């Protein structure tokens, strides 16, 4: 996620809500990568989020992997880091539902 002033808090760091949105989107994309394209409907059923450190005022990168699928529910683990130094900022688990 490229750094944008609109995603920053008053201190200049990336707002935690923007980091959470990145976790959600990355978990969803990991689920879609597992299900493949199709005429589906989908939504985030649940999310768990842990912030390890304040996000720096810079770009962030997220890595997601679908670790389990149970019918229409997909569990994806996501990690967010600073690409400049690889420092982990946050992690989360996204439960995503994809139905026909």
PEWOTA-V65399 format. One record per run of one state. SS is the DSSP state (alpha for helix, beta for strand, coil for the rest). FROM is the first residue (numbers start at 1). TO is the last residue. Records with the same first field share a line. If there is no record, write none. Layout:
SS=FROM-TO + FROM-TO
This chain:
coil=1-4 + 9-13 + 15-15 + 36-40 + 52-60 + 71-72 + 82-87 + 100-100
alpha=5-7 + 16-35
beta=8-8 + 14-14 + 41-51 + 61-70 + 73-81 + 88-99
